Each structure stands twice: as structure tokens, then as C-alpha cells.
Amino acid sequence: MRVAVVGGGIAGASLAIALGRRGCSVELFEAQTFPRDKPCGEGIMPAGVAALQRLGLPDGGGGVPFRGVRYHHGSRVAVGRFPSAPGEESCGRGQRRLVLDRQVFDIAAATPGVCAHTAAMVAGPEVENGRVAGVQVHGEVRRAPLVVAADGAHSRFRHRLHLNVPVPRSRIGARRHYRLAAGRTAEPWVDIFLGRGHEFYVTPLPAGEVLVALLAEAGAVSQPLEPIFDRWRAAPPRLRQLLEGAEPVSDLLATPLAARARAGYAPGAVLLGDAAGFLDPITGGGIAQALITSERLAAFIDAHRGRNSDTWVPAFERERQALLRDYQLLTRGVTGTSFEPGSTITVSYCPMKDGRPAGGIGWVKLANGTFLNPSDGGGDGSDKAVERWKGWLAAGYTSSTDAQKPK
Ligand SMILES: Cc1cc2nc3c(=O)[nH]c(=O)nc-3n(C[C@H](O)[C@H](O)[C@H](O)COP(=O)(O)OP(=O)(O)OC[C@H]3O[C@@H](n4cnc5c(N)ncnc54)[C@H](O)[C@@H]3O)c2cc1C
């Protein structure tokens, strides 16, 4: 089976590795050259670490371990520790994308059966009789019975196949790396500081560095971004203290969030990773999702060798959706055995009033019985909104639109 893969990020490169190992012949096209950076929170969840180990990175991509996620709101902290098997602590890892993506791409390039190209920007699909028959690259057509588009959240392929669904660009993500002052170290947790209409993520990284990522309502952010990023990150006392004397070691990189696909495939082509849709990095699972779904796609391709992809791709897409439901449509009631005694967390995803495809409504119930909202959730986090949402959740609503429909 010959497969053309567009995009040598985590999804595309890991797929190429898995396919090469299964004896398929793969052409992998990456527009950039490595090392290349990308805006990301750089926290790899435990499922992603395990998938990286299966790919051939025994240390799960290196970096530094973290034990879970802590939400900070004012002086309150809710701790979500990753559930562990007895005697074995399950950890995520904080690793620079500059390092991680190069490692995965290098393994792909060294895998028998994989022909990996960098600086190879795919201009678009080659479509013949309504079917994708290959890709256009460097003015040539490279034919393949199956093309996998793993070209990221702003996928050109998704657009060119008319699979894109416009999403209002209502949230943005921005990140910068800092080297901590001598004597300061980040604790082994991803820390999330909740503000009004924005969150800051802090991920521990190797060499005394941390990644500080901002997720915010686009409307709340004025340009230039840098002064507001600096002002907001100085607000939470704990974050301010951690970054005292720290030196920025990268540029502030920003990107609009959210991308949506009408369908995950077209005749002769499949979308993978963020290209297939990307809601919001609030769950921090994008890398793990890309890795796990590419493992599954490789298994489908292998199991259906010689058959027209139209016969099995819908089944793969159903499985992909089911796999991601656990991450993306976290049902209300995902709770907390993994949380510290007395704290439970419930996170639901729902369509939002303003047209965004989904919003996280996260409810952290603290030991003292109070709630806090770790995401914007279509509400503003005020006590009034929390009370309103508690009633809606109790009544079984997962969307404010449904809850407010005239009966
Ligand atoms: C602000 C922010 C914070 C995030 N935080 C986290 C986090 O903490 N943890 C986590 O797990 N996930 C996080 N994510 C999500 C994560 O970054 C993505 O889910 C993940 O990178 C998806 O991998 P991918 O391979 O699908 O896409 P990408 O990593 O974007 O790779 C796509 C590749 O395709 C290439 N490409 C694009 N167009 C073409 C073309 N025409 N031809 C050839 N190549 C092309 C690009 O150069 C790129 O290398 C975050 C995302 C954002 C925006």
C-alpha cells in the first residue's frame, strides 16, 4: 500500500513510522525544516508519553515529568493528579516542541519504507474524477491511492477539499518560554491560573525553563499582544513569584484557536490530527490524540490493504470520533478519583451560544463545597453564572442555548 502523508508534525510523522513498520510505502511531505517551532502548551499527557514510547522514544520524548494539573483561582487550588497503577506513578512530560517534533520526524525519516521530505510544501490535492489521486508538490504530482492530510489546525488540504467549516476566531493562544532565575525551580505540575476570560498554563521544561501559555477570548485581547500578556501574567501572585527575575528565551508566538471539519475524509483522502478538527487546547490532549489516532489509522490501512479506502475510511472515522469523545466531549461527570480527597472535577463540553462548536464547562468542586470554573464555559465565572449553570447541569442540559430555549 502506498500512502502520501501531508505534514510532518506529530500526527503525520507518527503515522509514517507506524505505516513503515507495517511494510507500507510512505511519502511524507513537511513544508518546514527541523527544528521548527509551533505554539503549544508543551505538556504531553500520560497517554501521549506511552504512545511516544511505543514509537521508539524510551523516555517518552524526554523533557521533564509532571504529575498532573493544578487549577489556581485566587487563593484556591484544585489538584488533579494523574491516576497511577499501584507502585507506578503515571506522569506527563513537559518538552519543547522544537525538540519533540524533530525527534519524531527523525525516527520517521529513518524508518524503512518511509521517504521523508522537508521544505516540501504541498500545494494541494490532485483530484481526478472527484477523487484525490495524489498531491501537488514542487510543481509535480505525486500519486498515491491514499492521501492523509495531517497539515495542522489551519489545514490547507481541509480547505481545498471543501471540508472546512468556518469557526469564529473567538479564542487565541499565545506562548513564550522563560528561563527561571537561579535557585528557582518549577514544581512537577502543569499549573493553570484562571483569570476572567483567560487562562495561563505553566508547563515545566528541561534546563530550568518553563512554558507560559495564554488562552484568551480574542475580544478581550488588544494588539499588540505583548503588553497585555505581560500584564495578565503578572497578576496571579504565585505565577508572578515563579517568574521573578526570569528571562524570556523565545518570542511570543500566537495563533487563533479552533478549526472544524465537515467530515474527516473525502474519496481518496483522510484528515488526521488537528487537520481533522481542533476545538481548544483546554484539555491539553492534542499531542496524545494525534499519536493515538495515527496508530489506529495505521492499523486500518494495514488491515485493508489492496481495498479501496472508501470501503473502510468511514469506519476509521467513527472509531476516531469515539476515541476522542473521551478527551473532547468530556461528559459532565468525569470525576475525580484522580483528584485529592475532597475535590472533584466535572468537565462538560457543549455547543456555545456565540456559535463556537464547543466550550468547556469545567466545575471543580472544592473540599469546602464551593465550585470554581476552570474555563470560560460560556459563562463568565461569576457566582451568578456558576449558580445558573449548576441548575442547568442538574436538569441535564449541556448547552446554554438548550437551557434557554423557550419551552
Ligand atoms: C496554544 C496551544 C496550546 C496547546 N497546548 C497543548 C498541550 O499542552 N498539550 C497537547 O497535547 N497539545 C496542546 N496543543 C495542541 C497540539 O499542539 C496539537 O494538537 C498538535 O500539535 C497536533 O499535531 P498535528 O501533527 O496534527 O499538527 P501540527 O503539529 O500543527 O503539524 C502540522 C505539520 O504540517 C505541516 N504543514 C502544514 N501545511 C503543510 C503543507 N501544505 N505541506 C506540507 N506540510 C504542511 C506544518 O509545517 C506542521 O509541521 C496546543 C495547541 C495550541 C494552539
The ligand as an SDF file (V2000), in Angstrom:
LIG
                    3D

 53 58  0  0  0  0  0  0  0  0999 V2000
   -1.8440   27.4370   22.2910 C   0  0  0  0  0  0  0  0  0  0  0  0
   -1.8650   25.9570   22.1820 C   0  0  0  0  0  0  0  0  0  0  0  0
   -1.5290   25.1800   23.2970 C   0  0  0  0  0  0  0  0  0  0  0  0
   -1.5370   23.7960   23.1990 C   0  0  0  0  0  0  0  0  0  0  0  0
   -1.1570   23.0640   24.2740 N   0  0  0  0  0  0  0  0  0  0  0  0
   -1.0990   21.7210   24.1950 C   0  0  0  0  0  0  0  0  0  0  0  0
   -0.5840   20.9410   25.2720 C   0  0  0  0  0  0  0  0  0  0  0  0
   -0.1400   21.4730   26.2840 O   0  0  0  0  0  0  0  0  0  0  0  0
   -0.5720   19.5960   25.1370 N   0  0  0  0  0  0  0  0  0  0  0  0
   -1.0170   18.9610   23.9950 C   0  0  0  0  0  0  0  0  0  0  0  0
   -1.0080   17.7290   23.9360 O   0  0  0  0  0  0  0  0  0  0  0  0
   -1.4680   19.6810   22.9430 N   0  0  0  0  0  0  0  0  0  0  0  0
   -1.5110   21.0390   23.0160 C   0  0  0  0  0  0  0  0  0  0  0  0
   -1.9320   21.7610   21.9390 N   0  0  0  0  0  0  0  0  0  0  0  0
   -2.3990   21.0420   20.7420 C   0  0  0  0  0  0  0  0  0  0  0  0
   -1.2350   20.4730   19.9280 C   0  0  0  0  0  0  0  0  0  0  0  0
   -0.2940   21.4640   19.6500 O   0  0  0  0  0  0  0  0  0  0  0  0
   -1.7720   19.8880   18.6230 C   0  0  0  0  0  0  0  0  0  0  0  0
   -2.9410   19.1270   18.8880 O   0  0  0  0  0  0  0  0  0  0  0  0
   -0.7420   19.0010   17.8970 C   0  0  0  0  0  0  0  0  0  0  0  0
    0.3960   19.7510   17.5610 O   0  0  0  0  0  0  0  0  0  0  0  0
   -1.3710   18.4090   16.6310 C   0  0  0  0  0  0  0  0  0  0  0  0
   -0.3910   17.8100   15.8220 O   0  0  0  0  0  0  0  0  0  0  0  0
   -0.5640   17.7510   14.2380 P   0  0  0  0  0  0  0  0  0  0  0  0
    0.5500   16.9190   13.7550 O   0  0  0  0  0  0  0  0  0  0  0  0
   -1.9500   17.4130   13.8860 O   0  0  0  0  0  0  0  0  0  0  0  0
   -0.3660   19.2550   13.7440 O   0  0  0  0  0  0  0  0  0  0  0  0
    0.9380   20.1610   13.7710 P   0  0  0  0  0  0  0  0  0  0  0  0
    1.7510   19.8680   14.9590 O   0  0  0  0  0  0  0  0  0  0  0  0
    0.4510   21.5530   13.5710 O   0  0  0  0  0  0  0  0  0  0  0  0
    1.7540   19.7000   12.4810 O   0  0  0  0  0  0  0  0  0  0  0  0
    1.3040   20.0030   11.1840 C   0  0  0  0  0  0  0  0  0  0  0  0
    2.5330   19.9940   10.2640 C   0  0  0  0  0  0  0  0  0  0  0  0
    2.0850   20.1400    8.9160 O   0  0  0  0  0  0  0  0  0  0  0  0
    2.9770   20.9850    8.2340 C   0  0  0  0  0  0  0  0  0  0  0  0
    2.2700   21.5480    7.0940 N   0  0  0  0  0  0  0  0  0  0  0  0
    1.2640   22.4620    7.1020 C   0  0  0  0  0  0  0  0  0  0  0  0
    0.8350   22.7060    5.8510 N   0  0  0  0  0  0  0  0  0  0  0  0
    1.5790   21.9140    5.0350 C   0  0  0  0  0  0  0  0  0  0  0  0
    1.6090   21.7220    3.6210 C   0  0  0  0  0  0  0  0  0  0  0  0
    0.7780   22.3780    2.8110 N   0  0  0  0  0  0  0  0  0  0  0  0
    2.5070   20.8520    3.1110 N   0  0  0  0  0  0  0  0  0  0  0  0
    3.3600   20.1560    3.9120 C   0  0  0  0  0  0  0  0  0  0  0  0
    3.3740   20.3260    5.2650 N   0  0  0  0  0  0  0  0  0  0  0  0
    2.4890   21.1860    5.8030 C   0  0  0  0  0  0  0  0  0  0  0  0
    3.3690   22.0230    9.2770 C   0  0  0  0  0  0  0  0  0  0  0  0
    4.5940   22.6650    8.9510 O   0  0  0  0  0  0  0  0  0  0  0  0
    3.4830   21.1580   10.5270 C   0  0  0  0  0  0  0  0  0  0  0  0
    4.7740   20.6620   10.7190 O   0  0  0  0  0  0  0  0  0  0  0  0
   -1.8980   23.1490   21.9800 C   0  0  0  0  0  0  0  0  0  0  0  0
   -2.2290   23.9290   20.8640 C   0  0  0  0  0  0  0  0  0  0  0  0
   -2.2090   25.2980   20.9710 C   0  0  0  0  0  0  0  0  0  0  0  0
   -2.5550   26.1100   19.7410 C   0  0  0  0  0  0  0  0  0  0  0  0
  1  2  1  0
  2  3  1  0
  2 52  2  0
  3  4  2  0
  4  5  1  0
  4 50  1  0
  5  6  2  0
  6  7  1  0
  6 13  1  0
  7  8  2  0
  7  9  1  0
  9 10  1  0
 10 11  2  0
 10 12  1  0
 12 13  2  0
 13 14  1  0
 14 15  1  0
 14 50  1  0
 15 16  1  0
 16 17  1  0
 16 18  1  0
 18 19  1  0
 18 20  1  0
 20 21  1  0
 20 22  1  0
 22 23  1  0
 23 24  1  0
 24 25  2  0
 24 26  1  0
 24 27  1  0
 27 28  1  0
 28 29  2  0
 28 30  1  0
 28 31  1  0
 31 32  1  0
 32 33  1  0
 33 34  1  0
 33 48  1  0
 34 35  1  0
 35 36  1  0
 35 46  1  0
 36 37  1  0
 36 45  1  0
 37 38  2  0
 38 39  1  0
 39 40  1  0
 39 45  2  0
 40 41  1  0
 40 42  2  0
 42 43  1  0
 43 44  2  0
 44 45  1  0
 46 47  1  0
 46 48  1  0
 48 49  1  0
 50 51  2  0
 51 52  1  0
 52 53  1  0
M  END
$$$$
